[in-house]
């Protein structure tokens, strides 16, 4: 399996977190699919994607999306 960015084991729960630098919608979609693959590998249903966007006109915030049957909480900062 490829490298997962952050895996946190806390109080018998596992949190899979992927970090990305914003390079456009297509790159972001591939990052979501990559995270969904990690979630499948670790047998998790929910993961977190933290996207760093350095564009001046960015839209920041948190949203929940469904990707490949997995729930991804995506935060853009």
Secondary structure, DSSP 8 states (H G I E B T S, - for coil): ----SEEEEETTEEEEEEEEE---HHHHHHHHHHHHHHHHHTT-SEEEEEEE---TT---EEEEEEETTEEEEEEE-
